[in-house]
Amino acid sequence: MANDEIWERIFAAVTRGLIAFVWMGPPCTSFSPARRYKPGPRAVRDAAHPRGFPKDQLSPAEVEQVRLANYFVLQCCRVATVAQDKGVGFAIENPIPWDDPQCASMFHFEEFEAVLTLPGVRFVDFDQCMHEAETVKPTRVVFYGIEIGDWEMRCNHPPRWQWCEFRDASGRYVGEHQWTAHPRMIRARTMDGEWASKAAAAYPGKMNAEIARAVTANTRRKRPAPVTEPTPES
């Protein structure tokens, strides 16, 4: 998707009315608050530098990671702007911005703030655990032309003693009882060795089903009336 030609085709398809709805989730790994903790990938941006730290503070690989992430954010904002202008529904999902100067959010990009000023564009904040995710996953969706305002549910799961198995940051196996509502995510790996925060990136099944229902309802409302052939006069 890091290709201008592909995005130009998307813009053209939206403009011509060939797309009924656009759901977008630009990569959030370079914005993750988990980067504040060691070990693991270090932070490459913060609230004062939402587009990334100066290049002389980053490695070549980090510069490229920031460039690609910013590219996807800006392209999603362009698609959203075109879609709203053409009356095409869209949604852009990413983590809720953290109220922490060490954390950056793509929602603080000027281009994103401009999208939020467009007529009919709204946003909803919710926790994915309320949609059967294993972890809390505070999430924001900026949307237009779809009804998901009732998703605004925050975690109400009480803590309890539960057995948790994971690998710590060094890869060492840990099995322990924890007093918690949800499994540990920060500085933890899955049993396969993947960072837990990355492994939890996929939407839970219930949320996928709710997205499908909402998008289907949106497209049905906009479906043109069937054309009927005139009947010959008797």
VODREN-443772 format. One record per residue: residue in three letters; residue number from 1; x, y, z of N, C-alpha, C in turn. Coordinates in Angstrom, 2 decimals. Layout:
N
[ALA, NUM, [X, Y, Z], [X, Y, Z], [X, Y, Z]];
...
This chain:
234
[MET, 1, [0.81, -1.21, 0.00], [0.00, 0.00, 0.00], [0.86, 1.27, 0.00]];
[ALA, 2, [2.15, 1.15, 0.17], [3.02, 2.32, 0.16], [3.35, 2.69, -1.28]];
[ASN, 3, [2.32, 2.98, -2.04], [2.47, 3.21, -3.46], [1.46, 4.28, -3.90]];
[ASP, 4, [1.95, 5.38, -4.42], [1.06, 6.48, -4.81], [0.03, 6.05, -5.85]];
[GLU, 5, [0.42, 5.18, -6.76], [-0.49, 4.75, -7.83], [-1.70, 4.02, -7.25]];
[ILE, 6, [-1.46, 3.18, -6.25], [-2.57, 2.45, -5.62], [-3.55, 3.43, -4.99]];
[TRP, 7, [-3.01, 4.42, -4.28], [-3.89, 5.38, -3.60], [-4.65, 6.24, -4.61]];
[GLU, 8, [-4.00, 6.59, -5.72], [-4.71, 7.37, -6.74], [-5.89, 6.58, -7.30]];
[ARG, 9, [-5.72, 5.27, -7.43], [-6.83, 4.43, -7.88], [-7.96, 4.43, -6.85]];
[ILE, 10, [-7.59, 4.41, -5.58], [-8.60, 4.45, -4.52], [-9.36, 5.77, -4.57]];
[PHE, 11, [-8.61, 6.88, -4.68], [-9.26, 8.19, -4.75], [-10.22, 8.25, -5.94]];
[ALA, 12, [-9.78, 7.73, -7.09], [-10.61, 7.74, -8.29], [-11.87, 6.91, -8.10]];
[ALA, 13, [-11.72, 5.75, -7.47], [-12.88, 4.88, -7.25], [-13.89, 5.53, -6.32]];
[VAL, 14, [-13.40, 6.20, -5.27], [-14.31, 6.90, -4.34], [-15.01, 8.04, -5.08]];
[THR, 15, [-14.24, 8.79, -5.84], [-14.79, 9.94, -6.57], [-15.88, 9.52, -7.56]];
[ARG, 16, [-15.68, 8.38, -8.20], [-16.63, 7.91, -9.21], [-17.79, 7.13, -8.60]];
[GLY, 17, [-17.83, 6.98, -7.30], [-18.93, 6.29, -6.66], [-18.86, 4.78, -6.77]];
[LEU, 18, [-17.65, 4.25, -6.99], [-17.49, 2.81, -7.13], [-17.29, 2.10, -5.79]];
[ILE, 19, [-17.10, 2.87, -4.74], [-16.89, 2.32, -3.40], [-18.02, 2.80, -2.50]];
[ALA, 20, [-18.64, 1.87, -1.80], [-19.79, 2.21, -0.95], [-19.36, 2.66, 0.44]];
[PHE, 21, [-18.24, 2.13, 0.93], [-17.79, 2.48, 2.28], [-16.30, 2.17, 2.39]];
[VAL, 22, [-15.59, 2.97, 3.18], [-14.15, 2.77, 3.38], [-13.85, 2.66, 4.87]];
[TRP, 23, [-13.29, 1.53, 5.29], [-12.85, 1.36, 6.67], [-11.32, 1.37, 6.66]];
[MET, 24, [-10.71, 2.23, 7.48], [-9.26, 2.39, 7.48], [-8.70, 2.24, 8.89]];
[GLY, 25, [-7.55, 1.61, 8.97], [-6.85, 1.45, 10.24], [-5.36, 1.57, 10.01]];
[PRO, 26, [-4.84, 2.80, 9.83], [-3.41, 2.96, 9.55], [-2.55, 2.38, 10.67]];
[PRO, 27, [-1.38, 1.82, 10.34], [-0.53, 1.18, 11.36], [-0.20, 2.12, 12.51]];
[CYS, 28, [-0.34, 1.61, 13.72], [-0.13, 2.45, 14.90], [1.13, 2.09, 15.68]];
[THR, 29, [1.94, 1.15, 15.16], [3.08, 0.65, 15.95], [4.05, 1.76, 16.34]];
[SER, 30, [4.28, 2.73, 15.46], [5.24, 3.79, 15.80], [4.65, 4.80, 16.78]];
[PHE, 31, [3.34, 4.74, 17.03], [2.68, 5.62, 17.99], [2.46, 4.93, 19.35]];
[SER, 32, [2.75, 3.65, 19.44], [2.39, 2.86, 20.61], [3.01, 3.38, 21.90]];
[PRO, 33, [2.19, 3.55, 22.96], [2.74, 3.97, 24.26], [3.63, 2.90, 24.88]];
[ALA, 34, [3.54, 1.65, 24.39], [4.39, 0.60, 24.91], [5.86, 0.88, 24.63]];
[ARG, 35, [6.15, 1.76, 23.68], [7.52, 2.11, 23.36], [8.20, 2.91, 24.46]];
[ARG, 36, [7.43, 3.38, 25.43], [8.03, 4.11, 26.55], [8.79, 3.19, 27.48]];
[TYR, 37, [8.52, 1.89, 27.36], [9.09, 0.93, 28.30], [10.19, 0.10, 27.64]];
[LYS, 38, [11.23, -0.14, 28.37], [12.32, -1.00, 27.89], [12.19, -2.37, 28.54]];
[PRO, 39, [12.71, -3.43, 27.86], [13.29, -3.39, 26.52], [12.21, -3.36, 25.45]];
[GLY, 40, [12.64, -3.38, 24.23], [11.70, -3.30, 23.13], [12.01, -2.10, 22.26]];
[PRO, 41, [11.27, -1.91, 21.17], [11.51, -0.76, 20.28], [11.36, 0.55, 21.05]];
[ARG, 42, [12.26, 1.48, 20.82], [12.21, 2.75, 21.53], [11.22, 3.71, 20.86]];
[ALA, 43, [10.83, 4.75, 21.58], [9.90, 5.74, 21.05], [10.54, 6.50, 19.89]];
[VAL, 44, [9.75, 6.78, 18.88], [10.24, 7.54, 17.73], [9.48, 8.85, 17.57]];
[ARG, 45, [8.56, 9.13, 18.47], [7.79, 10.38, 18.47], [7.21, 10.61, 19.85]];
[ASP, 46, [6.77, 11.83, 20.12], [6.06, 12.14, 21.35], [5.05, 13.25, 21.05]];
[ALA, 47, [4.37, 13.76, 22.10], [3.31, 14.74, 21.87], [3.84, 16.02, 21.22]];
[ALA, 48, [5.08, 16.37, 21.53], [5.67, 17.57, 20.94], [6.18, 17.33, 19.52]];
[HIS, 49, [6.37, 16.05, 19.17], [6.85, 15.69, 17.84], [5.96, 14.57, 17.27]];
[PRO, 50, [4.69, 14.85, 17.03], [3.78, 13.78, 16.58], [4.16, 13.18, 15.23]];
[ARG, 51, [4.88, 13.95, 14.41], [5.29, 13.43, 13.10], [6.65, 12.73, 13.16]];
[GLY, 52, [7.22, 12.63, 14.36], [8.49, 11.94, 14.52], [9.59, 12.86, 15.01]];
[PHE, 53, [10.51, 12.28, 15.76], [11.67, 13.04, 16.22], [12.52, 13.48, 15.03]];
[PRO, 54, [13.36, 14.51, 15.21], [14.29, 14.90, 14.14], [15.10, 13.70, 13.65]];
[LYS, 55, [15.40, 13.68, 12.38], [16.06, 12.53, 11.78], [17.40, 12.21, 12.43]];
[ASP, 56, [18.10, 13.25, 12.94], [19.41, 12.99, 13.53], [19.30, 12.27, 14.88]];
[GLN, 57, [18.05, 12.11, 15.37], [17.85, 11.38, 16.62], [17.37, 9.95, 16.37]];
[LEU, 58, [17.19, 9.60, 15.12], [16.65, 8.30, 14.75], [17.63, 7.53, 13.88]];
[SER, 59, [17.52, 6.20, 13.93], [18.31, 5.37, 13.04], [17.68, 5.40, 11.66]];
[PRO, 60, [18.41, 5.01, 10.61], [17.80, 4.96, 9.27], [16.54, 4.11, 9.22]];
[ALA, 61, [16.52, 2.99, 9.95], [15.33, 2.14, 9.96], [14.16, 2.85, 10.64]];
[GLU, 62, [14.44, 3.60, 11.69], [13.38, 4.33, 12.40], [12.86, 5.48, 11.54]];
[VAL, 63, [13.76, 6.14, 10.81], [13.33, 7.22, 9.91], [12.35, 6.66, 8.87]];
[GLU, 64, [12.66, 5.50, 8.33], [11.79, 4.90, 7.33], [10.46, 4.46, 7.95]];
[GLN, 65, [10.51, 3.93, 9.16], [9.28, 3.52, 9.84], [8.36, 4.72, 10.07]];
[VAL, 66, [8.92, 5.83, 10.50], [8.13, 7.04, 10.73], [7.58, 7.57, 9.40]];
[ARG, 67, [8.43, 7.57, 8.37], [7.98, 8.07, 7.07], [6.79, 7.27, 6.55]];
[LEU, 68, [6.88, 5.94, 6.62], [5.80, 5.10, 6.14], [4.52, 5.30, 6.95]];
[ALA, 69, [4.66, 5.34, 8.28], [3.48, 5.54, 9.13], [2.81, 6.86, 8.82]];
[ASN, 70, [3.60, 7.93, 8.68], [3.03, 9.24, 8.37], [2.36, 9.22, 6.99]];
[TYR, 71, [2.97, 8.52, 6.05], [2.40, 8.41, 4.70], [1.00, 7.80, 4.75]];
[PHE, 72, [0.85, 6.71, 5.50], [-0.46, 6.06, 5.58], [-1.48, 6.94, 6.28]];
[VAL, 73, [-1.06, 7.65, 7.33], [-1.99, 8.55, 8.03], [-2.49, 9.63, 7.07]];
[LEU, 74, [-1.59, 10.25, 6.35], [-1.97, 11.34, 5.46], [-2.83, 10.86, 4.30]];
[GLN, 75, [-2.54, 9.67, 3.79], [-3.37, 9.13, 2.71], [-4.77, 8.81, 3.21]];
[CYS, 76, [-4.87, 8.27, 4.42], [-6.19, 7.99, 4.99], [-6.99, 9.27, 5.17]];
[CYS, 77, [-6.32, 10.34, 5.59], [-7.01, 11.63, 5.74], [-7.49, 12.14, 4.39]];
[ARG, 78, [-6.68, 11.94, 3.34], [-7.09, 12.36, 1.99], [-8.31, 11.57, 1.54]];
[VAL, 79, [-8.30, 10.26, 1.76], [-9.44, 9.43, 1.37], [-10.69, 9.89, 2.11]];
[ALA, 80, [-10.55, 10.14, 3.43], [-11.69, 10.57, 4.22], [-12.27, 11.89, 3.69]];
[THR, 81, [-11.40, 12.82, 3.33], [-11.85, 14.11, 2.83], [-12.60, 13.96, 1.51]];
[VAL, 82, [-12.05, 13.14, 0.61], [-12.72, 12.90, -0.68], [-14.05, 12.18, -0.46]];
[ALA, 83, [-14.04, 11.17, 0.42], [-15.25, 10.39, 0.67], [-16.37, 11.28, 1.23]];
[GLN, 84, [-16.03, 12.10, 2.21], [-17.06, 12.98, 2.78], [-17.62, 13.93, 1.73]];
[ASP, 85, [-16.76, 14.45, 0.87], [-17.20, 15.37, -0.18], [-18.15, 14.69, -1.15]];
[LYS, 86, [-17.96, 13.38, -1.37], [-18.79, 12.63, -2.31], [-19.94, 11.89, -1.62]];
[GLY, 87, [-20.08, 12.08, -0.31], [-21.17, 11.42, 0.40], [-20.94, 9.94, 0.62]];
[VAL, 88, [-19.69, 9.50, 0.59], [-19.34, 8.10, 0.82], [-18.93, 7.91, 2.28]];
[GLY, 89, [-19.49, 6.92, 2.95], [-19.17, 6.68, 4.34], [-17.74, 6.19, 4.53]];
[PHE, 90, [-17.17, 6.53, 5.68], [-15.82, 6.06, 5.99], [-15.66, 5.96, 7.51]];
[ALA, 91, [-14.63, 5.25, 7.91], [-14.24, 5.17, 9.32], [-12.73, 4.99, 9.40]];
[ILE, 92, [-12.11, 5.64, 10.37], [-10.67, 5.49, 10.60], [-10.48, 5.12, 12.07]];
[GLU, 93, [-9.85, 3.98, 12.31], [-9.68, 3.45, 13.67], [-8.23, 3.52, 14.09]];
[ASN, 94, [-8.02, 3.90, 15.37], [-6.69, 3.90, 15.97], [-6.85, 4.03, 17.49]];
[PRO, 95, [-5.78, 3.80, 18.25], [-5.89, 3.93, 19.70], [-6.29, 5.33, 20.14]];
[ILE, 96, [-7.01, 5.41, 21.24], [-7.36, 6.70, 21.84], [-6.08, 7.46, 22.21]];
[PRO, 97, [-6.02, 8.76, 21.93], [-4.83, 9.53, 22.32], [-4.62, 9.48, 23.84]];
[TRP, 98, [-3.37, 9.28, 24.24], [-3.01, 9.27, 25.66], [-2.74, 10.69, 26.13]];
[ASP, 99, [-3.20, 11.01, 27.33], [-2.94, 12.32, 27.93], [-1.57, 12.27, 28.61]];
[ASP, 100, [-0.52, 12.19, 27.80], [0.83, 12.01, 28.30], [1.78, 12.66, 27.31]];
[PRO, 101, [2.63, 13.59, 27.77], [3.54, 14.27, 26.84], [4.53, 13.34, 26.16]];
[GLN, 102, [4.70, 12.12, 26.70], [5.61, 11.17, 26.08], [4.96, 10.40, 24.93]];
[CYS, 103, [3.65, 10.57, 24.78], [2.92, 9.78, 23.78], [2.40, 10.66, 22.65]];
[ALA, 104, [2.48, 10.15, 21.45], [1.95, 10.85, 20.28], [0.74, 10.10, 19.74]];
[SER, 105, [-0.10, 10.84, 19.03], [-1.28, 10.23, 18.41], [-1.45, 10.82, 17.02]];
[MET, 106, [-1.81, 9.95, 16.07], [-2.07, 10.43, 14.73], [-3.29, 11.35, 14.70]];
[PHE, 107, [-4.16, 11.23, 15.70], [-5.34, 12.10, 15.75], [-4.95, 13.55, 16.02]];
[HIS, 108, [-3.70, 13.80, 16.39], [-3.23, 15.16, 16.63], [-2.57, 15.77, 15.39]];
[PHE, 109, [-2.52, 15.02, 14.30], [-2.04, 15.60, 13.04], [-3.02, 16.68, 12.60]];
[GLU, 110, [-2.51, 17.76, 12.04], [-3.38, 18.84, 11.56], [-4.38, 18.30, 10.53]];
[GLU, 111, [-3.95, 17.38, 9.70], [-4.82, 16.83, 8.68], [-5.99, 16.05, 9.29]];
[PHE, 112, [-5.73, 15.36, 10.39], [-6.80, 14.63, 11.08], [-7.77, 15.61, 11.73]];
[GLU, 113, [-7.22, 16.63, 12.35], [-8.08, 17.63, 12.98], [-8.96, 18.33, 11.95]];
[ALA, 114, [-8.44, 18.48, 10.73], [-9.24, 19.08, 9.65], [-10.37, 18.14, 9.25]];
[VAL, 115, [-10.12, 16.84, 9.21], [-11.17, 15.87, 8.89], [-12.31, 15.98, 9.89]];
[LEU, 116, [-11.96, 16.13, 11.16], [-12.99, 16.20, 12.21], [-13.86, 17.45, 12.11]];
[THR, 117, [-13.43, 18.47, 11.36], [-14.25, 19.67, 11.20], [-15.23, 19.54, 10.03]];
[LEU, 118, [-15.12, 18.47, 9.24], [-16.01, 18.30, 8.08], [-17.43, 18.01, 8.55]];
[PRO, 119, [-18.44, 18.53, 7.87], [-19.84, 18.29, 8.27], [-20.17, 16.80, 8.33]];
[GLY, 120, [-20.80, 16.41, 9.43], [-21.25, 15.03, 9.58], [-20.21, 14.08, 10.14]];
[VAL, 121, [-18.96, 14.52, 10.28], [-17.90, 13.65, 10.79], [-17.92, 13.67, 12.32]];
[ARG, 122, [-17.90, 12.48, 12.92], [-17.91, 12.36, 14.38], [-16.86, 11.34, 14.81]];
[PHE, 123, [-16.71, 11.18, 16.11], [-15.83, 10.12, 16.59], [-16.44, 9.48, 17.82]];
[VAL, 124, [-16.05, 8.24, 18.08], [-16.51, 7.51, 19.25], [-15.31, 6.84, 19.90]];
[ASP, 125, [-15.25, 6.91, 21.23], [-14.21, 6.25, 22.00], [-14.81, 5.06, 22.74]];
[PHE, 126, [-14.11, 3.93, 22.75], [-14.61, 2.74, 23.43], [-13.45, 1.81, 23.73]];
[ASP, 127, [-13.70, 0.82, 24.55], [-12.70, -0.20, 24.87], [-13.08, -1.49, 24.16]];
[GLN, 128, [-12.13, -2.08, 23.46], [-12.43, -3.28, 22.68], [-12.76, -4.48, 23.55]];
[CYS, 129, [-12.39, -4.45, 24.83], [-12.77, -5.57, 25.70], [-14.28, -5.68, 25.83]];
[MET, 130, [-14.99, -4.57, 25.61], [-16.44, -4.60, 25.65], [-17.03, -5.23, 24.39]];
[HIS, 131, [-16.14, -5.53, 23.45], [-16.53, -6.23, 22.22], [-15.81, -7.57, 22.16]];
[GLU, 132, [-15.48, -8.09, 23.35], [-14.91, -9.43, 23.53], [-13.43, -9.54, 23.19]];
[ALA, 133, [-12.69, -8.42, 23.18], [-11.23, -8.50, 23.06], [-10.65, -9.00, 24.38]];
[GLU, 134, [-9.51, -9.64, 24.32], [-8.89, -10.19, 25.53], [-8.34, -9.10, 26.42]];
[THR, 135, [-7.95, -7.97, 25.82], [-7.39, -6.85, 26.57], [-8.29, -5.63, 26.42]];
[VAL, 136, [-7.99, -4.57, 27.17], [-8.85, -3.38, 27.17], [-8.87, -2.70, 25.79]];
[LYS, 137, [-7.71, -2.37, 25.27], [-7.54, -1.73, 23.96], [-8.43, -0.49, 23.78]];
[PRO, 138, [-8.14, 0.60, 24.48], [-8.91, 1.84, 24.27], [-8.78, 2.31, 22.82]];
[THR, 139, [-9.90, 2.52, 22.17], [-9.93, 2.74, 20.72], [-10.78, 3.95, 20.35]];
[ARG, 140, [-10.36, 4.66, 19.34], [-11.16, 5.76, 18.78], [-11.44, 5.46, 17.32]];
[VAL, 141, [-12.67, 5.72, 16.90], [-13.03, 5.61, 15.49], [-13.63, 6.95, 15.05]];
[VAL, 142, [-13.00, 7.57, 14.06], [-13.56, 8.77, 13.42], [-14.40, 8.27, 12.25]];
[PHE, 143, [-15.65, 8.71, 12.16], [-16.54, 8.11, 11.18], [-17.49, 9.11, 10.54]];
[TYR, 144, [-18.04, 8.67, 9.41], [-19.00, 9.47, 8.65], [-19.91, 8.51, 7.89]];
[GLY, 145, [-21.20, 8.79, 7.88], [-22.13, 7.99, 7.08], [-22.37, 6.61, 7.63]];
[ILE, 146, [-22.21, 6.41, 8.92], [-22.42, 5.11, 9.54], [-22.88, 5.36, 10.97]];
[GLU, 147, [-23.66, 4.45, 11.53], [-24.17, 4.63, 12.89], [-23.45, 3.68, 13.85]];
[ILE, 148, [-22.43, 4.20, 14.55], [-21.72, 3.40, 15.55], [-21.54, 4.19, 16.85]];
[GLY, 149, [-22.32, 5.25, 17.00], [-22.22, 6.06, 18.21], [-22.51, 5.28, 19.48]];
[ASP, 150, [-23.30, 4.18, 19.36], [-23.64, 3.40, 20.55], [-22.50, 2.47, 20.97]];
[TRP, 151, [-21.38, 2.52, 20.28], [-20.22, 1.72, 20.68], [-19.51, 2.31, 21.89]];
[GLU, 152, [-19.92, 3.48, 22.33], [-19.19, 4.19, 23.38], [-19.35, 3.49, 24.73]];
[MET, 153, [-18.63, 2.38, 24.89], [-18.65, 1.61, 26.13], [-17.23, 1.46, 26.65]];
[ARG, 154, [-17.01, 1.80, 27.91], [-15.69, 1.68, 28.50], [-15.65, 0.47, 29.43]];
[CYS, 155, [-14.47, -0.03, 29.66], [-14.28, -1.27, 30.42], [-14.92, -1.20, 31.81]];
[ASN, 156, [-15.76, -2.18, 32.09], [-16.36, -2.29, 33.43], [-16.10, -3.67, 34.04]];
[HIS, 157, [-15.09, -4.36, 33.51], [-14.78, -5.69, 34.01], [-14.03, -5.60, 35.34]];
[PRO, 158, [-14.53, -6.26, 36.35], [-13.86, -6.18, 37.66], [-12.60, -7.04, 37.67]];
[PRO, 159, [-11.59, -6.64, 38.45], [-10.39, -7.48, 38.58], [-10.73, -8.77, 39.31]];
[ARG, 160, [-9.95, -9.81, 39.03], [-10.11, -11.09, 39.68], [-8.79, -11.84, 39.62]];
[TRP, 161, [-8.65, -12.83, 40.46], [-7.46, -13.65, 40.40], [-7.57, -14.57, 39.18]];
[GLN, 162, [-6.56, -14.54, 38.35], [-6.55, -15.41, 37.18], [-5.12, -15.84, 36.87]];
[TRP, 163, [-4.99, -17.04, 36.33], [-3.70, -17.59, 35.99], [-3.26, -17.04, 34.64]];
[CYS, 164, [-2.10, -16.42, 34.59], [-1.60, -15.81, 33.36], [-0.27, -16.46, 32.98]];
[GLU, 165, [-0.16, -16.84, 31.74], [1.08, -17.39, 31.21], [1.58, -16.50, 30.07]];
[PHE, 166, [2.83, -16.10, 30.16], [3.41, -15.27, 29.12], [4.93, -15.35, 29.22]];
[ARG, 167, [5.61, -14.67, 28.33], [7.05, -14.54, 28.41], [7.39, -13.09, 28.70]];
[ASP, 168, [8.35, -12.88, 29.59], [8.72, -11.50, 29.89], [9.55, -10.94, 28.74]];
[ALA, 169, [10.01, -9.69, 28.91], [10.70, -9.02, 27.82], [11.95, -9.77, 27.36]];
[SER, 170, [12.58, -10.51, 28.27], [13.79, -11.25, 27.92], [13.48, -12.60, 27.28]];
[GLY, 171, [12.19, -12.98, 27.24], [11.80, -14.26, 26.67], [11.63, -15.36, 27.70]];
[ARG, 172, [11.82, -15.05, 28.98], [11.70, -16.04, 30.04], [10.23, -16.36, 30.31]];
[TYR, 173, [9.91, -17.64, 30.45], [8.53, -18.05, 30.73], [8.10, -17.56, 32.12]];
[VAL, 174, [6.89, -17.05, 32.20], [6.31, -16.62, 33.47], [4.91, -17.20, 33.57]];
[GLY, 175, [4.65, -17.88, 34.67], [3.30, -18.36, 34.96], [2.95, -17.93, 36.37]];
[GLU, 176, [1.90, -17.14, 36.51], [1.60, -16.59, 37.82], [0.13, -16.20, 37.91]];
[HIS, 177, [-0.36, -16.16, 39.15], [-1.70, -15.63, 39.39], [-1.60, -14.12, 39.47]];
[GLN, 178, [-2.51, -13.44, 38.81], [-2.53, -11.98, 38.82], [-3.92, -11.50, 39.21]];
[TRP, 179, [-3.95, -10.43, 40.01], [-5.21, -9.77, 40.35], [-5.44, -8.70, 39.30]];
[THR, 180, [-6.20, -9.04, 38.28], [-6.34, -8.15, 37.14], [-7.61, -8.47, 36.38]];
[ALA, 181, [-8.11, -7.48, 35.65], [-9.28, -7.71, 34.79], [-8.86, -8.28, 33.44]];
[HIS, 182, [-7.63, -7.95, 33.02], [-7.16, -8.37, 31.71], [-5.69, -8.74, 31.78]];
[PRO, 183, [-5.23, -9.60, 30.89], [-3.82, -10.02, 30.89], [-2.87, -8.85, 30.68]];
[ARG, 184, [-1.67, -9.03, 31.18], [-0.63, -8.02, 31.04], [-0.23, -7.86, 29.59]];
[MET, 185, [-0.01, -6.59, 29.16], [0.38, -6.31, 27.79], [1.75, -5.66, 27.70]];
[ILE, 186, [2.07, -4.76, 28.62], [3.31, -4.01, 28.56], [4.48, -4.88, 29.00]];
[ARG, 187, [5.55, -4.86, 28.22], [6.76, -5.63, 28.50], [6.47, -7.12, 28.63]];
[ALA, 188, [5.54, -7.60, 27.85], [5.19, -9.02, 27.87], [5.15, -9.55, 26.44]];
[ARG, 189, [5.49, -10.83, 26.31], [5.44, -11.50, 25.01], [4.46, -12.66, 25.10]];
[THR, 190, [3.95, -13.06, 23.94], [3.11, -14.26, 23.90], [4.01, -15.48, 24.07]];
[MET, 191, [3.41, -16.65, 24.20], [4.19, -17.87, 24.34], [5.00, -18.16, 23.08]];
[ASP, 192, [4.60, -17.56, 21.95], [5.35, -17.72, 20.71], [6.49, -16.72, 20.58]];
[GLY, 193, [6.61, -15.82, 21.56], [7.70, -14.86, 21.55], [7.37, -13.51, 20.95]];
[GLU, 194, [6.16, -13.34, 20.43], [5.76, -12.07, 19.84], [5.38, -11.09, 20.94]];
[TRP, 195, [5.65, -9.79, 20.74], [5.22, -8.80, 21.73], [3.71, -8.87, 21.86]];
[ALA, 196, [3.24, -8.89, 23.12], [1.81, -9.06, 23.38], [0.98, -7.92, 22.77]];
[SER, 197, [1.52, -6.70, 22.81], [0.78, -5.57, 22.25], [0.58, -5.72, 20.75]];
[LYS, 198, [1.57, -6.30, 20.05], [1.44, -6.53, 18.61], [0.47, -7.65, 18.33]];
[ALA, 199, [0.54, -8.71, 19.14], [-0.35, -9.86, 18.94], [-1.81, -9.49, 19.13]];
[ALA, 200, [-2.08, -8.44, 19.92], [-3.46, -8.04, 20.21], [-4.00, -7.04, 19.19]];
[ALA, 201, [-3.28, -6.83, 18.11], [-3.69, -5.81, 17.13], [-4.97, -6.18, 16.38]];
[ALA, 202, [-5.21, -7.46, 16.17], [-6.38, -7.87, 15.39], [-7.67, -7.55, 16.14]];
[TYR, 203, [-8.71, -7.16, 15.39], [-10.01, -6.91, 16.00], [-10.61, -8.22, 16.53]];
[PRO, 204, [-11.33, -8.16, 17.64], [-12.05, -9.37, 18.09], [-13.20, -9.69, 17.15]];
[GLY, 205, [-13.60, -10.95, 17.16], [-14.64, -11.40, 16.24], [-15.94, -10.62, 16.37]];
[LYS, 206, [-16.35, -10.31, 17.60], [-17.61, -9.59, 17.80], [-17.55, -8.20, 17.19]];
[MET, 207, [-16.40, -7.55, 17.31], [-16.25, -6.21, 16.73], [-16.30, -6.29, 15.21]];
[ASN, 208, [-15.66, -7.31, 14.64], [-15.74, -7.48, 13.19], [-17.18, -7.65, 12.72]];
[ALA, 209, [-17.96, -8.44, 13.48], [-19.36, -8.65, 13.12], [-20.15, -7.35, 13.22]];
[GLU, 210, [-19.86, -6.54, 14.24], [-20.58, -5.27, 14.40], [-20.21, -4.29, 13.30]];
[ILE, 211, [-18.94, -4.30, 12.89], [-18.53, -3.46, 11.77], [-19.28, -3.87, 10.51]];
[ALA, 212, [-19.34, -5.18, 10.26], [-20.03, -5.67, 9.06], [-21.50, -5.28, 9.06]];
[ARG, 213, [-22.14, -5.39, 10.22], [-23.57, -5.03, 10.30], [-23.77, -3.54, 10.03]];
[ALA, 214, [-22.91, -2.71, 10.64], [-23.06, -1.26, 10.49], [-22.80, -0.83, 9.05]];
[VAL, 215, [-21.77, -1.39, 8.44], [-21.45, -1.03, 7.05], [-22.56, -1.52, 6.12]];
[THR, 216, [-23.06, -2.72, 6.36], [-24.14, -3.25, 5.53], [-25.38, -2.37, 5.63]];
[ALA, 217, [-25.71, -1.95, 6.85], [-26.87, -1.07, 7.02], [-26.67, 0.25, 6.29]];
[ASN, 218, [-25.44, 0.77, 6.30], [-25.14, 2.02, 5.61], [-25.32, 1.87, 4.12]];
[THR, 219, [-24.79, 0.80, 3.54], [-24.88, 0.62, 2.10], [-26.30, 0.32, 1.65]];
[ARG, 220, [-27.08, -0.37, 2.50], [-28.47, -0.64, 2.14], [-29.28, 0.65, 2.08]];
[ARG, 221, [-29.00, 1.57, 3.00], [-29.73, 2.84, 2.99], [-29.47, 3.62, 1.71]];
[LYS, 222, [-28.25, 3.44, 1.16], [-27.88, 4.23, -0.01], [-28.09, 3.47, -1.32]];
[ARG, 223, [-28.56, 2.24, -1.22], [-28.73, 1.43, -2.43], [-29.81, 2.06, -3.31]];
[PRO, 224, [-29.53, 2.28, -4.60], [-30.54, 2.90, -5.49], [-31.72, 1.97, -5.69]];
[ALA, 225, [-32.86, 2.57, -5.93], [-34.07, 1.78, -6.16], [-33.92, 0.98, -7.45]];
[PRO, 226, [-34.41, -0.24, -7.48], [-34.28, -1.05, -8.70], [-35.05, -0.43, -9.85]];
[VAL, 227, [-34.46, -0.57, -11.03], [-35.10, -0.03, -12.24], [-36.08, -1.06, -12.76]];
[THR, 228, [-37.33, -0.66, -12.95], [-38.34, -1.59, -13.46], [-38.65, -1.25, -14.91]];
[GLU, 229, [-38.77, -2.28, -15.68], [-39.11, -2.08, -17.10], [-40.59, -1.73, -17.24]];
[PRO, 230, [-40.91, -0.77, -18.10], [-42.32, -0.41, -18.30], [-43.10, -1.60, -18.91]];
[THR, 231, [-44.29, -1.79, -18.45], [-45.12, -2.87, -19.00], [-45.93, -2.33, -20.18]];
[PRO, 232, [-46.05, -3.14, -21.21], [-46.83, -2.68, -22.39], [-48.30, -2.50, -22.02]];
[GLU, 233, [-48.89, -1.50, -22.61], [-50.29, -1.25, -22.34], [-51.13, -2.36, -22.94]];
[SER, 234, [-52.11, -2.78, -22.23], [-52.99, -3.86, -22.73], [-54.09, -3.25, -23.60]];
